[in-house]
Amino acid sequence: SMPKKVIGKLPMQNVVFTIQGNNLHYFTEVIGLSPEMGAASTYGSGYNPYPPIRKYSLSVKVSF
């Protein structure tokens, strides 16, 4: 949340910033992008050549 001193001069009541991330880093000694790379697929006997997706999101909530 932004302090009231900062947003007091603007026509807003409240501002909230949120940052979120998923699968940002693996703590392992395995060399490569991900230890899950090449794991068996749940939809058959094939292998998944892609690592899990890293997600980043930023949101801003403003109240007037």
Buried (B, 14 or more C-beta within 10 A) or exposed (E): EBEEEEBEEEEEEEBEEEEEEEEEEEEEEEEEEBBEBEEEEEEEEEEBEEBBEEEEEEEEEEEE
